[in-house]
Amino acid sequence: MSEKRKYKKRFCKYCESKVEFMDYKDAGALRFSLSERYKIMPRRLTGNCKKHQDMITIVIKRARAAALVPYTVTRKTVVSAPFENLR
């Protein structure tokens, strides 16, 4: 049998800074939870707790509906700096 991989423990940066509310209009702060193709990154990669990951998911979906963040980027569209236009 193969051995289990050991990963370093990731901590929720929102719990450390005691964030209780996130605003969907602050698209620049959302870039840490989005991949370069504007997909929502999972908890195991970001280290967020369940509560804050749910908040981030809702905020990103609201920002997408308000056209502040694109839904996805196609493979054919090459973006040199994807988060440059988010402010």
Secondary structure, DSSP 8 states (H G I E B T S, - for coil): ------------HHHHTT-----TT-TTGGGGGB-TTS-B--HHHH---HHHHHHHHHHHHHHHHTTSS-S---SSS--SSTTSS--
